Amino acid sequence: MSTVAPAPSDPATGEPSEALREVERRVLWLSSAIIDHANRHRKDPSGIKIGGHQASSASLVTIMTALWFEHLRSGDRVSVKPHASPVLHAINYLLGELDERWLTTLRQFGGLQSYPSRAKDPDPVDYSTGSVGIGATAPIWGALARRYADAHFGGLGSGRQYSLVGDAELDEGAVWEAILDPMVAGLGEVVWIVDLNRQSLDRVVPNIGAPRIEGMFSAAGWQVLTVKYGHLLHELFTRPGGEALRERIDGMENPEYQRLLRCDAAEVRKRLPSGTSNDSGLASLVDGLDDETLLAAVRNLGGHDIAALGDAFARIDDDRPTVVLAYTVKGYGLATEGHPQNHGSLLTEAQMQELAGTVGASLDDPWARFSPDSAPARLCAGTAARLHRTEPLPLPPVTLPTDIGRTPSGRATTQAALGRALLDLTREAPEASGRVVTLCPDVSSTTNLGGWVNKVGVWAAREAKDWFDDDPETILHWRERPTGQHLELGIAEGNLVGALGELGATWSRWGRPLLPIGVLYDPFVERALEPWAFGVYAGGQSILVGTPSGVSLAPEGGAHQSITTPSVGLEQPGVVTYEPAFAIDVEWSLLASLARLGRADGVSAYLRLSTRPVDQTLASVPTDPAARERRRRQVVAGAYMIRRASGDRPDVTIVVAGAMVTEALTAADRLASQGTEADVVVVTSGGLLFEAMQARSGHPVPGVSEPWILDAAFPARRAAPMVTLLDGHPHTLSFLAGVNQVRATHLGVTRFGQSGDLASVYRYHGIDADGVVGAALDLL
């Protein structure tokens, strides 16, 4: 028996081998059967449809078969559109990467996920997808992350970054934000293949036009390859009447073409010539075709022709991004093909039996493999060998300091403290600092990263001249070089966090952990939250910094305020949130957050910073080393008591987060002057305190919960009525009244703001010192 894998295509004709066609048919069967089993065979007492997308999978079967079994190399990575996950699992099964027992577990608890997941699926998945537009753009940022990590560490090799995109996914604005970013035009390893089936969930989309899409990609500097027709249609176009046939099909609206797919041969013979006033031999051409050829011709789109796809893939230009627009039929090869409502429809048992007969499978033994000595089996084995990856040895973890040792003085902002801490890190821990990469959407100077950028430089694939380097009035120097550690993207927060997620995944992709920090204006964090959260889900560990924040941006008014962002850490899995009050809190929380990145048990972080200057001596940082370390541990764990009332028990406890610490301490002084004693507790992480309360109730989050911090910051013996205060929505801290079950009033921002000076804006929202004093007296 020969052990040589058969060639997928005939080198003389370019036609796919019969072995490759058999694999294509088996992939179609397996992807359909995986969904069929989940819905018709697995018992679900709830009676709820399990779901799955047989039609969406079918439209990609030929493309994915051609890609995996002919063109992919081991260094390539592929992002698969969400609804085609069963196709990916079918291919992994044929390649020996997925055990048969998993094929019956689609959407089952602990089984194959609804959409491809790097974190949760048992077989190889290069990119998690599922949120429309995010999976499509991920390979762009994956290419950028690979280039960056390779420039700094080397040894990452090369490879294309493919994205298999549904045409309706191109409606997402995030797609075009990514395509238009200036940095993307140089990423020649990026290849998108658009599954142009012209259907969305509900209907045939009437105005999806390839020429318009071609123009948009081309204008962004991409190579555009269109695979519209297969070899059968191209051959028919050369016959008498062939040009009229091409014009007829080209001129059809999408719904009319889709309707042809639902017609028998006799109806197709009537409909095709009827749409033109001068058929120029079209009727004769159609009449001369047998029924089988005619029905095959109207389905012979390029996305279902392996040879046509191969021709396109061979023309990919690796010097710029490429998009391949592959015309397909949604549901190709299934009884539901081309139907406007086939998106979530399921084949009946009779239709599955019919499909089994067509592709040479059996519903009684749906997971049967190819005979070991068959040509398709040898093709699968050869493909598996070609795509095998040797995982790189991971770099050893770097040591990060927990305390750089500075004690800030004077007036400073937490925003400025971030840049200061990064600069200090370059001196105190250069190896760890070398792993840091910062990103901004064109706000480096206004978020106080200028000093850091001047120090480490801007990353670029090749060095560029800084024409303002000798200008004495230039403060921010833009020195672009491959060793730079700052990435500047255009003003699109989705792009920023997309790149952040992929830079945060280099630890698992290539064994090269980075410490990525993305800085953006806090009012726009919610715009970036979904793609960032999806990156966290996919294993991308990073730090997101929102600054400046809150209504402390007084002159900016209601358009530039962030009310709900303080609760991000309470509600987002895999993320710890800090809102530091002082510069030293920024340093300690930043170092702790960096130490959690690039690990199998890693956690991302969100830092909410402010441009409100605060007197740093108010922090009263202990001078005794042991007491200083105790304060640091409390800052990192979520809270610390900054002022203790005289006597055994305070009359009231004021709990404050962030830059409002000034108002809290002022209010405590005024209350004391009236004979009312207050403890003041600074909350650095409401999320960590909530997890501590959960742990105390028997619901810990492993690696995050620190129950001891509740006793340290809110000792039961000092329990008193509570006023909470922050520059954000008051619900963020409202749960803290439950630590010791005390009466409480919660101050914060609950309405759109006004422009004005700081005192006026704080008074408007009732979060000034007067508001705190009044709330405390009302409680008492």
Stockholm file with secondary structure:
# STOCKHOLM 1.0

chainA/1-780         MSTVAPAPSDPATGEPSEALREVERRVLWLSSAIIDHANRHRKDPSGIKIGGHQASSASLVTIMTALWFEHLRSGDRVSVKPHASPVLHAINYLLGELDERWLTTLRQFGGLQSYPSRAKDPDPVDYSTGSVGIGATAPIWGALARRYADAHFGGLGSGRQYSLVGDAELDEGAVWEAILDPMVAGLGEVVWIVDLNRQSLDRVVPNIGAPRIEGMFSAAGWQVLTVKYGHLLHELFTRPGGEALRERIDGMENPEYQRLLRCDAAEVRKRLPSGTSNDSGLASLVDGLDDETLLAAVRNLGGHDIAALGDAFARIDDDRPTVVLAYTVKGYGLATEGHPQNHGSLLTEAQMQELAGTVGASLDDPWARFSPDSAPARLCAGTAARLHRTEPLPLPPVTLPTDIGRTPSGRATTQAALGRALLDLTREAPEASGRVVTLCPDVSSTTNLGGWVNKVGVWAAREAKDWFDDDPETILHWRERPTGQHLELGIAEGNLVGALGELGATWSRWGRPLLPIGVLYDPFVERALEPWAFGVYAGGQSILVGTPSGVSLAPEGGAHQSITTPSVGLEQPGVVTYEPAFAIDVEWSLLASLARLGRADGVSAYLRLSTRPVDQTLASVPTDPAARERRRRQVVAGAYMIRRASGDRPDVTIVVAGAMVTEALTAADRLASQGTEADVVVVTSGGLLFEAMQARSGHPVPGVSEPWILDAAFPARRAAPMVTLLDGHPHTLSFLAGVNQVRATHLGVTRFGQSGDLASVYRYHGIDADGVVGAALDLL
#=GR chainA/1-780 SS CCCSCCCSBCTTTCCBCHHHHHHHHHHHHHHHHHHHIIIIISCCTTCCCCCCCHHHHHTTHHHHHHIIIIICCTTCEEECCGGGHHHHHHHHHHTTSSCGGGGGCTTSTTSSCSSCCTTTCSSCCSSCCCSTTHHHHHHHHHHHHHHHHHHHHCCCCCCCEEEEEEGGGGGCHHHHHHHHCGGGGGCTTEEEEEEECCBCSSSBCTTCCHHHHHHHHHHTTCEEEEECBCHHHHHHHTSTTHHHHHHHHHHSCHHHHHHHTTSCHHHHHHHHHHTCSCCTTHHHHHHTSCHHHHHHHHTCBGGGCHHHHHHHHHTCCTTSCEEEEEECCTTTTSTTTTCTTCSSCCCCHHHHHHHHHHHTCCSSSTTCCCCTTSHHHHHHHHHHHHHCCCCCCCCCCCCCCSCCCCCCCSEECHHHHHHHHHHHHHHHCHHHHTTEEEEESSCTTTTTCHHHHHHHCEECSSCCCCTTTTCTTCCSCCCEETTCCEEECCSCHHHHHHHHHHHTTHHHHTSCCCEEEEEECGGGHHHHHHHHHHHHHTTCCCEEEECSCGGGSGGGGGGGCCSSGGGHHHHSTTEEEECCSSHHHHHHHHHHHHHTSSSTTCCEEEEECCCCCEEGGGGCCCSSHHHHHHHHHHHHHTEEEEECCSSSSCSEEEEEEGGGHHHHHHHHHHHHHTTCCEEEEEESCHHHHHHHHHHHTTCCCTTTCCTHHHHHHSCGGGCCCEEEECSSCTHHHHGGGGTTTCCEEEECCCSCCCCSCHHHHHHHHTCSHHHHHHHHHHHC
#=GC SS_cons         CCCSCCCSBCTTTCCBCHHHHHHHHHHHHHHHHHHHIIIIISCCTTCCCCCCCHHHHHTTHHHHHHIIIIICCTTCEEECCGGGHHHHHHHHHHTTSSCGGGGGCTTSTTSSCSSCCTTTCSSCCSSCCCSTTHHHHHHHHHHHHHHHHHHHHCCCCCCCEEEEEEGGGGGCHHHHHHHHCGGGGGCTTEEEEEEECCBCSSSBCTTCCHHHHHHHHHHTTCEEEEECBCHHHHHHHTSTTHHHHHHHHHHSCHHHHHHHTTSCHHHHHHHHHHTCSCCTTHHHHHHTSCHHHHHHHHTCBGGGCHHHHHHHHHTCCTTSCEEEEEECCTTTTSTTTTCTTCSSCCCCHHHHHHHHHHHTCCSSSTTCCCCTTSHHHHHHHHHHHHHCCCCCCCCCCCCCCSCCCCCCCSEECHHHHHHHHHHHHHHHCHHHHTTEEEEESSCTTTTTCHHHHHHHCEECSSCCCCTTTTCTTCCSCCCEETTCCEEECCSCHHHHHHHHHHHTTHHHHTSCCCEEEEEECGGGHHHHHHHHHHHHHTTCCCEEEECSCGGGSGGGGGGGCCSSGGGHHHHSTTEEEECCSSHHHHHHHHHHHHHTSSSTTCCEEEEECCCCCEEGGGGCCCSSHHHHHHHHHHHHHTEEEEECCSSSSCSEEEEEEGGGHHHHHHHHHHHHHTTCCEEEEEESCHHHHHHHHHHHTTCCCTTTCCTHHHHHHSCGGGCCCEEEECSSCTHHHHGGGGTTTCCEEEECCCSCCCCSCHHHHHHHHTCSHHHHHHHHHHHC
//
